[in-house]
Amino acid sequence: MFEISRRDLVLGSTGAALVFGLKGPVSFIGAAHAQRAADSLKFKVGDIEAFSLHEGSVERVLNEGFVKNASLDDVKKALTAGGIGPDKFDNPFTVTAIRTGGKVVLFDTGFGGNGPATVGKLADNMKAAGLDPAAVSTVVISHFHPDHISGLWVKETNAQVFPNAEILMPEVEYKFWTDPALVEKMPEAFRPHVKRIQATFPTWKNIKQYNDGADLAPGVKAIATPGHTIGHMSFLVASGGQQLFIQSDVTGIHQLFVKNPGWFSMFDSDGPKAEATRRAFFDRVIAEKGMITGYHFGFPNVGTLAKDGNGYAFAAVKA
């Protein structure tokens, strides 16, 4: 389905067979950056160039409330079966970008400089993949959780990282988070994030709101996927009869929530709606023989979905 290239993991390697319908042979880019080969992946969707860009990860210690409606023992078993955990695991962040119509489009921004030391790698990995962060023309935001929008702000300031880019935000999400009454409804620890949103976004002139079905860039359409948050969005990238579904946070890590779509993450604002959304979304991806990227799927975060019992299975591309 896709043409794909990856920085050489072993100097001198010339190619390898690809699975999941990807075209070969592999062409490696930037051998000089071989030590960073695990941090970016370049592929094509028809005529559209696409990039998986690792933003970093944070270690999460598993606790009783991480999955709202499953026992701690069942969650540990699922993590072990997925080859991670069981008591702690890395929660990865991987941003998708595309180059379409001669313009660079970024889907979410990661933490940028506003997170722990283990994140904030997006700008470096963009450059290593041949993308200039200063040349980003459009930033498309899926939802307003900190790990998706904090990279919009310069570290410890309210200045914009992408002042010359058009920033597209879901209208439902925007209205929810900019409601002044929301501050007092949020837990104390989350209020600074809400206050920062309300102090900045309404004053930024380069923000444009969008809704379900909107055409966001050449070959890119918005898909409403509520449940994780009230206005959560995913995206369809289509070109030349090929399709890539950018799922954002329809689920968190696939070892838990793709495999068990009925499990509610502690970060899902509406568990039942999140489950209904992910089942419908995943069934569409499979029916339309599309590829999928997940923000928390690890690296590489692009691959295929298949039905697996009452859930689904994600298989990452291999090169």
Secondary structure, 3 states (H helix, E strand, C coil): CCEEEECCCCCCCCCCCCCCCCECCCCCCCHHHHHHHHHEEEEEECCEEEEEEEEEEEEEECCCCCECCCCHHHHHHHHHHCCCCCCEEEEEEEEEEEEECCEEEEECCCCCCCCCCCECCHHHHHHHCCCCHHHEEEEECCCCCHHHHHHHECCCCCCECCCCCEEEEEHHHHHHHCCCCHHHHCCHHHHHHHHHHHHHHHHCCCEEEECCCCEEECCEEEEECCCCCCCCEEEEEEECCEEEEECCCCCCCHHHHCCCCCCCECCCCCHHHHHHHHHHHHHHHHHCCCEEECCCCCCCCEEEEEEECCEEEEEECCC
